Amino acid sequence: MTTPRDLLITTMDVASSGPVGQGDLSLALAGAELIDLGEAQALTLDDDRIVPGPQGALGDRLLDEAASALIREAPYETVEDWLWRRGRGLSSAYLDVLGAEGETARPRHQWIPFRSDATTLTDSPARRRAADRWTSGEPVLAFLAAAVGVHDEPAEEAATLVDDRVVTVLAAVNDAVQELEAVRQRRSIENAAFDNIWRGP
């Protein structure tokens, strides 16, 4: 399994104060891809710029797609730009792959044959591996989950367990999620003001 898949499974499996925003999750999944690609030596970071490494099959369809999507010409892409570009619709792509591989299911009711409820996880080795990683308190997964609101921020000392490359990616994910939330709040205020104009005094 990969960090993006573990993150998606965790967000579906762990109780939180509210549903995880798909935009937030997509940004975090894009960051998780960078972390795994770095571990596979498919990229390095020069400050906050992504320098691609040798291309080769990584054994995961979406990670292979991510590696192929890296910009291979200087001055290269920043981590922040990658998150916004690669992250567009990424949560749906990962959910589709999990469904195609039988990791998720949509419960159907016999008395309403065309109704399908929210996607649920099946009892699978992938789900158990993700749960093991989560319960062990693995810092990368903990920080990514915190960024999308699954739980509170992990202890600061957990950052000492990961290298500078990972810290750079995690910080960029956190900043991007906060920026997205700021955009949502601004739009909400603008929409409320527009509604008030039409309602009149």
WOKAQUI-V636437 format. One record per residue. N is the residue number from 1. SS is DSSP state (H for helix, E for strand, - for the rest). PHI is phi in degrees with one decimal (999 if undefined). OMEGA is omega in whole degrees, 0 to 359 (none if undefined). Layout:
N_SS_PHI_OMEGA / N_SS_PHI_OMEGA
This chain:
1_-_999_183 / 2_-_-121.5_178 / 3_H_-61.1_177 / 4_H_-59.1_179 / 5_H_-65.5_178 / 6_H_-60.6_179 / 7_H_-65.2_180 / 8_H_-60.9_179 / 9_H_-61.4_180 / 10_H_-62.4_181 / 11_H_-64.8_179 / 12_H_-84.3_191 / 13_H_-102.4_187 / 14_-_-104.4_179 / 15_-_-64.5_178 / 16_-_-139.0_184 / 17_-_-69.9_180 / 18_-_-168.0_180 / 19_-_-65.4_179 / 20_-_-80.5_178 / 21_-_-66.1_182 / 22_H_-65.4_177 / 23_H_-67.1_177 / 24_H_-59.1_182 / 25_H_-63.6_180 / 26_H_-62.0_177 / 27_H_-63.2_181 / 28_H_-67.3_178 / 29_H_-64.4_178 / 30_H_-63.7_176 / 31_H_-66.7_178 / 32_H_-61.4_176 / 33_H_-61.4_179 / 34_H_-60.4_181 / 35_H_-63.5_180 / 36_H_-68.1_178 / 37_H_-64.8_175 / 38_H_-65.5_178 / 39_H_-61.4_179 / 40_-_-84.5_181 / 41_-_61.2_176 / 42_-_-87.2_176 / 43_E_-160.2_168 / 44_E_-132.5_176 / 45_E_-112.0_171 / 46_E_-108.1_192 / 47_-_61.6_179 / 48_-_-111.5_180 / 49_E_-100.7_185 / 50_E_-89.4_179 / 51_E_-102.5_183 / 52_E_-65.6_174 / 53_-_-101.9_179 / 54_-_-61.6_177 / 55_-_-86.5_178 / 56_-_-169.8_181 / 57_-_-66.0_183 / 58_-_-107.3_177 / 59_-_84.0_177 / 60_-_-140.1_187 / 61_H_-58.2_184 / 62_H_-73.0_175 / 63_H_-67.6_175 / 64_H_-61.9_177 / 65_H_-62.3_180 / 66_H_-62.6_180 / 67_H_-61.9_180 / 68_H_-69.7_183 / 69_H_-84.2_180 / 70_-_-63.5_177 / 71_-_-78.1_189 / 72_-_-107.2_178 / 73_-_-123.8_177 / 74_-_-62.1_10 / 75_-_-85.0_179 / 76_-_67.8_186 / 77_E_-98.8_175 / 78_E_-78.9_177 / 79_H_-59.3_180 / 80_H_-59.4_180 / 81_H_-63.3_178 / 82_H_-60.3_182 / 83_H_-57.3_182 / 84_H_-73.8_182 / 85_H_-75.6_183 / 86_H_-71.5_185 / 87_-_-71.2_184 / 88_-_-60.5_178 / 89_-_71.9_187 / 90_H_-69.9_180 / 91_H_-62.8_178 / 92_H_-65.8_180 / 93_H_-62.9_179 / 94_H_-68.1_179 / 95_H_-65.1_178 / 96_H_-62.7_180 / 97_H_-66.1_178 / 98_H_-60.3_178 / 99_H_-64.8_180 / 100_H_-64.3_181 / 101_-_-91.6_177 / 102_-_79.0_180 / 103_-_-83.8_178 / 104_E_-131.3_178 / 105_E_-147.5_175 / 106_E_-112.8_181 / 107_E_-60.8_177 / 108_E_-120.8_179 / 109_E_-99.9_181 / 110_-_-61.6_185 / 111_-_-84.6_172 / 112_E_-132.6_192 / 113_E_-63.2_184 / 114_E_-102.2_181 / 115_E_-88.8_173 / 116_E_-130.3_181 / 117_E_-86.9_181 / 118_E_-58.3_179 / 119_E_-61.5_179 / 120_E_-123.1_180 / 121_E_-83.2_172 / 122_-_-87.1_177 / 123_-_-80.4_187 / 124_-_-136.0_175 / 125_H_-57.5_180 / 126_H_-63.1_179 / 127_H_-65.6_180 / 128_H_-68.5_178 / 129_H_-64.8_178 / 130_H_-62.9_179 / 131_H_-63.9_178 / 132_H_-62.5_180 / 133_H_-64.6_180 / 134_H_-67.3_184 / 135_H_-68.5_178 / 136_-_-76.1_180 / 137_-_76.4_180 / 138_-_-54.6_193 / 139_H_-64.5_182 / 140_H_-63.2_179 / 141_H_-63.0_180 / 142_H_-62.9_180 / 143_H_-66.9_179 / 144_H_-64.8_179 / 145_H_-64.8_178 / 146_H_-64.8_181 / 147_H_-61.9_181 / 148_-_-97.5_172 / 149_-_87.3_179 / 150_-_-69.9_177 / 151_-_-155.4_181 / 152_-_-67.8_177 / 153_-_-57.1_177 / 154_-_-69.2_181 / 155_-_-58.6_183 / 156_H_-59.4_183 / 157_H_-66.1_178 / 158_H_-63.9_180 / 159_H_-63.3_180 / 160_H_-72.7_182 / 161_H_-87.5_181 / 162_-_-123.8_185 / 163_-_-82.9_185 / 164_H_-60.3_180 / 165_H_-60.1_181 / 166_H_-67.5_179 / 167_H_-60.0_179 / 168_H_-60.4_180 / 169_H_-66.6_181 / 170_H_-61.6_178 / 171_H_-64.8_179 / 172_H_-66.2_177 / 173_H_-61.7_180 / 174_H_-60.1_180 / 175_H_-63.8_182 / 176_H_-66.1_178 / 177_H_-63.7_178 / 178_H_-65.2_178 / 179_H_-64.4_179 / 180_H_-62.6_178 / 181_H_-64.5_178 / 182_H_-63.0_177 / 183_H_-63.4_179 / 184_H_-59.5_182 / 185_H_-64.0_180 / 186_H_-63.2_179 / 187_H_-65.6_179 / 188_H_-62.8_179 / 189_H_-65.5_180 / 190_H_-64.5_180 / 191_H_-65.8_179 / 192_H_-64.7_179 / 193_H_-64.6_179 / 194_H_-63.2_179 / 195_H_-61.9_181 / 196_H_-65.4_178 / 197_H_-62.4_182 / 198_H_-72.7_178 / 199_H_-71.0_180 / 200_-_79.3_181 / 201_-_-68.1_none
